[in-house]
Amino acid sequence: MAEQMKYAGKTLKVNDFISAYGDGFAEVFRSRYEFYFSPKLWETTAYEFPMTVRQIASKR
């Protein structure tokens, strides 16, 4: 149960981050994390990456 709550919290954080920036989310993501993470190297976009994280977290 604790493990499920841990991942549910991560899902909520992803949702909150996306909701906070709405249509400008991809730009904010790039400006914050571009130095550390390049979505292109993972063949994804700034928007698709957190969607994938959210999907994986919700399955746990």
For each residue, the residues with C-beta under 8 A, 3 or more apart:
1: 4 5
2: 5 6
3: 6 7 60
4: 1 7 8 60
5: 1 2 8 9
6: 2 3 9 10
7: 3 4 10 11 57 58 60
8: 4 5 11 12 57 58
9: 5 6 12 13
10: 6 7 13 14 53 57
11: 7 8 14 15 54 57 58
12: 8 9 15 16
13: 9 10 16 17
14: 10 11 17 18 50 53 54 57
15: 11 12 18 19 54
16: 12 13 19 20
17: 13 14 20 21 25 50
18: 14 15 21 22 25 50
19: 15 16 22
20: 16 17
21: 17 18 24 25 28 29
22: 18 19 25
23:
24: 21 27 28
25: 17 18 21 22 28 29 46 47
26: 29 30 45 46 47
27: 24 30 31 46
28: 21 24 25 31 32
29: 21 25 26 32 33 46 47 49 50
30: 26 27 33 34 46
31: 27 28 34
32: 28 29
33: 29 30 36 37
34: 30 31 37 38
35:
36: 33
37: 33 34 49
38: 34 41 42
39: 42 44 45 46 48 49
40: 43 44
41: 38
42: 38 39 49
43: 40
44: 39 40 48 49 52
45: 26 39 48 49
46: 25 26 27 29 30 39 49
47: 25 26 29 50 51
48: 39 44 45 51 52
49: 29 37 39 42 44 45 46 52 53
50: 14 17 18 29 47 53 54
51: 47 48 54 55
52: 44 48 49 55 56
53: 10 14 49 50 56 57
54: 11 14 15 50 51 57 58
55: 51 52 58 59
56: 52 53 59 60
57: 7 8 10 11 14 53 54 60
58: 7 8 11 54 55
59: 55 56
60: 3 4 7 56 57
